Amino acid sequence: MASLFKKKTVDDVIKEQNKELRGTQRQITRDRTALEKQEKQLEMEIKKMAKTGNRDACKVLAKQLVQVRKQKTRTYAVSSKVTSMSTQTKLMNSQMKMAGAMAKTTKTMQAVNKKMDPKMTMQTLQNFQKETAKMDMTEEMSKIHLCSTCCLF
């Protein structure tokens, strides 16, 4: 019962839309298959009527064949539109998730900036540089000392 009163999330809505779009795509494919069967039957009937010499029946069947082919062409157009809608839905979902991630990152950066004192950070960096310079000088002095003792022997 609780699920009846619960609000749908964006992910739930997107899942439902994708499910409906896939169902629509399958139905379009079924319709196209039926139209292809009908097209083959009409072609066979036209050939049969042409053999018997019935021109009027051939004309009527040819008109029906043209209509079936137009319908089949329309199914391809509708199918591509449904695919496009599905792609757009997925793109919008990914953009929404990216925007949410960016918002969280911004909040985190704001919190970090509030916690960090710029003066203390600069002082720490300066101390680090001084200590690094001292280490470098000590290292150089030890190299010189080693070199001078090696040269004596």
C-alpha positions as CSV (number, residue, x, y, z in Angstrom):
1,M,0.0,0.0,0.0
2,A,2.9,2.4,0.7
3,S,4.0,2.2,-2.9
4,L,0.7,3.7,-4.0
5,F,1.4,6.9,-2.1
6,K,5.1,7.1,-2.8
7,K,6.2,9.7,-5.4
8,K,7.9,8.4,-8.5
9,T,11.5,9.3,-8.9
10,V,13.0,10.6,-12.1
11,D,14.7,7.2,-12.7
12,D,11.3,5.4,-12.3
13,V,9.7,7.7,-14.9
14,I,12.6,7.2,-17.3
15,K,12.4,3.4,-16.9
16,E,8.6,3.5,-17.6
17,Q,9.2,5.6,-20.7
18,N,11.9,3.4,-22.0
19,K,9.7,0.3,-21.5
20,E,6.9,2.0,-23.4
21,L,9.2,3.0,-26.2
22,R,10.6,-0.5,-26.5
23,G,7.1,-1.9,-26.6
24,T,6.1,0.6,-29.3
25,Q,9.2,-0.3,-31.3
26,R,8.3,-4.0,-31.1
27,Q,4.7,-3.2,-32.3
28,I,6.0,-1.2,-35.2
29,T,8.3,-4.1,-36.2
30,R,5.3,-6.5,-36.0
31,D,3.2,-4.2,-38.2
32,R,6.0,-3.9,-40.7
33,T,6.4,-7.7,-40.9
34,A,2.6,-8.0,-41.5
35,L,2.8,-5.4,-44.2
36,E,5.7,-7.2,-45.9
37,K,3.6,-10.4,-45.9
38,Q,0.6,-8.5,-47.3
39,E,2.9,-7.0,-50.0
40,K,4.1,-10.5,-51.1
41,Q,0.6,-11.8,-51.3
42,L,-0.5,-8.8,-53.4
43,E,2.4,-9.3,-55.7
44,M,1.5,-13.0,-56.2
45,E,-2.2,-12.1,-56.8
46,I,-1.2,-9.5,-59.3
47,K,0.9,-12.0,-61.2
48,K,-1.9,-14.5,-61.1
49,M,-4.4,-12.0,-62.4
50,A,-2.0,-10.9,-65.1
51,K,-1.7,-14.5,-66.3
52,T,-5.4,-14.8,-66.6
53,G,-5.6,-11.4,-68.3
54,N,-7.8,-9.6,-65.8
55,R,-6.5,-6.0,-66.2
56,D,-9.1,-4.3,-63.9
57,A,-8.3,-6.6,-61.0
58,C,-4.6,-6.0,-61.6
59,K,-5.1,-2.2,-61.4
60,V,-7.0,-2.5,-58.1
61,L,-4.4,-4.8,-56.6
62,A,-1.6,-2.5,-57.9
63,K,-3.2,0.4,-56.1
64,Q,-3.4,-1.6,-52.9
65,L,0.2,-2.6,-53.3
66,V,1.3,1.0,-53.6
67,Q,-0.7,1.8,-50.4
68,V,0.9,-1.1,-48.6
69,R,4.4,0.1,-49.6
70,K,3.7,3.6,-48.5
71,Q,2.5,2.3,-45.1
72,K,5.7,0.3,-44.8
73,T,7.8,3.4,-45.6
74,R,5.9,5.2,-42.8
75,T,6.7,2.5,-40.3
76,Y,10.4,3.1,-41.0
77,A,10.0,6.8,-40.3
78,V,8.0,6.2,-37.1
79,S,10.6,3.7,-36.0
80,S,13.4,6.2,-36.4
81,K,11.4,8.8,-34.5
82,V,10.8,6.4,-31.6
83,T,14.5,5.5,-31.5
84,S,15.3,9.2,-31.5
85,M,13.0,9.8,-28.6
86,S,14.6,7.0,-26.7
87,T,18.1,8.4,-27.3
88,Q,17.0,11.9,-26.3
89,T,15.5,10.5,-23.0
90,K,18.8,8.8,-22.2
91,L,20.7,11.9,-23.0
92,M,18.5,14.1,-20.8
93,N,18.9,11.6,-18.0
94,S,22.6,11.6,-18.2
95,Q,22.7,15.4,-18.3
96,M,20.5,15.6,-15.2
97,K,22.9,13.2,-13.4
98,M,25.9,15.2,-14.5
99,A,24.2,18.4,-13.2
100,G,23.5,16.7,-9.8
101,A,27.1,15.6,-9.6
102,M,28.4,19.1,-10.4
103,A,26.1,20.5,-7.7
104,K,27.5,18.1,-5.1
105,T,31.0,18.9,-6.2
106,T,30.3,22.6,-5.8
107,K,29.0,22.1,-2.3
108,T,32.0,20.1,-1.4
109,M,34.4,22.7,-2.7
110,Q,32.6,25.4,-0.8
111,A,32.8,23.4,2.4
112,V,36.5,22.8,1.8
113,N,37.1,26.5,1.1
114,K,35.3,27.4,4.3
115,K,37.5,25.0,6.4
116,M,40.8,26.0,4.8
117,D,42.4,29.3,5.9
118,P,44.3,30.8,2.9
119,K,46.9,32.4,5.2
120,M,47.6,29.1,6.9
121,T,47.9,27.3,3.6
122,M,50.4,29.9,2.3
123,Q,52.4,29.6,5.5
124,T,52.5,25.8,5.2
125,L,53.6,26.1,1.6
126,Q,56.4,28.5,2.5
127,N,57.6,26.3,5.3
128,F,57.6,23.3,2.9
129,Q,59.7,25.3,0.4
130,K,62.2,26.3,3.1
131,E,62.5,22.7,4.3
132,T,62.9,21.4,0.8
133,A,65.7,24.0,0.1
134,K,67.4,22.9,3.4
135,M,67.2,19.3,2.3
136,D,68.7,20.1,-1.1
137,M,71.6,22.0,0.5
138,T,72.3,19.2,2.9
139,E,72.2,16.7,0.1
140,E,74.7,18.8,-1.9
141,M,77.0,19.2,1.1
142,S,77.0,15.4,1.7
143,K,77.8,14.8,-2.0
144,I,80.7,17.3,-1.8
145,H,81.9,15.7,1.4
146,L,81.8,12.2,-0.1
147,C,83.5,13.4,-3.3
148,S,86.3,15.0,-1.3
149,T,86.9,11.9,0.8
150,C,87.0,9.7,-2.3
151,C,89.5,11.9,-4.0
152,L,92.0,11.6,-1.1
153,F,92.4,7.9,-1.5
